[in-house]
Amino acid sequence: MSENELCSCDGVDTVADTLEKLEIDLNDPVTDPAAFLPFDTHTEALAALESVGFHSPKCCLPFSPSDLVDAVSDLLQNDEIVIMDMTPTIPETASAAYQALTVAGFNAAASCRKDKNAAFLIQKTEKNTPSFLFGAHWGAVQALGKNAAAIEVETKHTPCAYIFYNERQICVTSLVCEVDVHLAARIVAFEITMNAEYFSCSRCCTPFISHVGGDMEIAPMARMHDGKLLLKECALKYVEEQHKSGIESREK
């Protein structure tokens, strides 16, 4: 089904019409109550998001924003960084309030300028996905233009959370949707502080995260029986050493 063929019902805009609507003036009030894309159900909104180009719009972190905030706060106590949850500012309706993410991001950035030790989380959830992802798309259109935004959406991993800290907007992508809250907290703590101690190989101390063209990339890793995280290469060496050590012990 093409963009032009996808519509919710008679009288409701197609996705192609929706994309035209995204080209609005940022000087207009971003709290305009008319700034909604109408969908009757979340399933309908997900279909439209897939048509726009998002690869995994259904993908959400398997824990609540409050759980992630608590886990990150525990890690960052010594850094005196306080992370706060702004997820409730994103509407949970099937109809997408596509300017809400921009408004929340603007407020978070302004708050970060006032308090250098403050960080803010906006997490995509099952219910707020229409507003969150159409908001991400609208922001990309405004920053890059429609054509470049379409390429970005189609070629990059789907965002599942944004962290605002100092002058930075950190995108956490669907790459981390399979991890538990404690591992996700280590990823966020590393991204905020860029301190390798939070998320690096226990053997060689190489950070698991790299950034290529602005995208977060996570290296293959293994969690050992003692809870340590190792790069794939280090894990293979460790297993080989343990195997060799076992053979030598038996031979004695």
N, C-alpha and C positions, 0 to 999 in steps of 0.2 A: 504494500500500500504506500502510495506516495504522500508527501506532505500535504499536497492540495486535496487529496482524497480523504484525509483524516479529519473528521469533525465529530463533535459530541452529539449534536442534534440539530434540527433545523433552526436557523437563526443564530447559531453559535459559530464563532470564527474558526476557520481552519488554522492549522499550524503555520501555514504560509502567511496568513493574515496576522497571526500572533507575532511572527518575527518582524513584520512591518511595524507593529505597535511598539516593539522594543526600541525603535529609533525615535525616542522622544527627547525633549530638551531637559537636561538635568536641572535647569533653572526653574522648571515647574515644581510645585510642591510635591515632595516625594511621599507625603502622607495622603495624597489624593485617594479618597475611598474608591474611585473608579479604576485605580491601578490594580486590577485583578484580572487574571485569565480564568474564565469560567469553565469548570469541569464539574460534572455531577458526582463523580466518584474518584477515589484515589487511583483505582485501576485505570480509569480513563486518562487521568493525568500522567500516569506512568507510561502509557502507550504514546502519548504526545512527547514525553521526554525522550523516549527511544527514537521517535521519528526525528527529533531535533539533532540527535547524534550521540547522546549519552550511552555508554556501553553497559553500565550496570546501575541504573537508577534505583533498583530495588535494594541494593547493597547498603546496609546500615551497620554501624558498630553494635556488637551483641551485648551491650551494657548501656546503662542510662548515663546521661551527661553528668548527673550528680555523682555517680559512682566514679567516673573518670576524674572529675574535679577533686574528689576526696583522695584518690590514689596519687594524682600529680602533686597535690598539696603536701602529702606525706613525704614525697621525695624532695620537694623544694624547700623544706623548712629551713635548712641551713643556708640556703641562698637568699632567704627572706623575700621570696617572690610569692605573691598571693594570686591564685588563679580563681576567677569567678565565672559563673555560668550565665551566659546571656541567651541560651537556647530558647527560653520562654518568650523571647521577643519575636520569634518566627512563627507565624500562624500555622495551625495544624489542620486547616481546612483543605478540602479537595481542590477548591478554587485557589489559584496561586497568587498570593500577594507578592509579586515579583520585585517590588522595590523595598520590601522589608529587610532583606539581607544587606542592601546598601545602607539603609538607615542605621541598622544595628552596627555595621562595620564602622560607619562614620562616628557613631557615639563611642564605640570601643576605642577607636584610634584617638579621639579627643580625650578620653579618660586616661589613656596610656601616657599622653603628653603631660597630664597633670600629676600622675603618680608613676614614676619610673619602675616601681616594684610591682606594678599591677599587670596581670595578664587576663585575657578574656577568652572564653570558649563559646563557639556557636557550633553545635553538633547537628548533623542531619539525622532525623529519626523517621520511622515509618510514616508517622502522621504529618510531619512538616516537610516531607520530601518535595511536594509541588512548589511550595514557596521557596525552599532552600535552593533547589536546582534551577528553577526558572530565574531565581535571583542571581545565581552564579552566571547563568547564560546572559542575562540582561547586563550584568556588570562587565562581562567580556565584550559584549557588543559596544557598550559605551566607551570602553577603553581602547579596543582594537579595531572596531568596525565590524560589520556583519560577516564579511567573507573570512576575515582572519579569525573571528570568534568561532565560526563554524568549523574551521580547521582545528582550532584548539580543542573544542569539545570532542571532536571525532578522534583526535590523536592522543589525547592525554587521559590519564586515569580519572574516573569520576570522583569529585571531592566528597568527603564524608564528614569533614569538620574544618573549621577555620580557627586558628589561634591568633590573637592580636597581642603583640608585646612590643613595647617601645615603638619604633618606626616600622615594624615588620608585620606583615600578614602572612601567616604560615598556613599552608594548605596540607591537611592530612587526607590522603586519598584512600580509595577502596582497597589498596594494597594491604591495609591493616585490618580489614573487616573480619579476618579469621582469628585474630589474636585475642587473648584474655585481657582483662582490664589492667592487670599489673604490667604486662608487656607493653600495652598501649601507653600507659603512663610513663614508662621509660622512654618510649619514642618521643612523646610530647616534651618531657623534661629535657631530652637531648636537643630537640629543635629549639626550645626556648633559650637554653643556656649555651648550646654548642659545646657542652662539656662531655667529652668522650666517655667519662666514667659512668654515665647513665646508660649508655647503649653501645657497648663495644665488646669485641671478642675477649673472653677471659684469658685466653692464651697469648695472643699477639697484640692485644689492645687496639686493634684497628676498628674504627667506628663501622657499624653495620650500615649506616645511612650515608649516601652520597647524593649530590645534586647535579643532575645533568640537564642543562638548558632550563634550569629553574624547577625541574621535576624532582620529587623525592624518589630515590631508588633504594631498595633494601636488599642487601646481599643475602644469598642463601645461608641459612644458619641451622644449627642443631641445638636443642636443649638436652643437656646431659642428665644422667640420673641424679646428680647432686644439685641440679637446678642451674648450673652454669651454662651460659650461652657461648657457643663457639662458631666461628666461620666454618663453612663446609669443609674447606681444606684442612683447617686445624682439627676439626672433629675426626676426619679420616686419619690424620696423623696420630691423634690421641688413641683411637681404637687400635691402630696398628701397633703402637707402643705397648698398650695394655695386653694385646694378644701375644706379642713377643716376650713381654715380661712373664706372662703366664706359662709360656713354653719353657723358658729358662728356669722358672721355679720348679716345674715338674721334673726337669732333667737333673736338678740337684737332689 
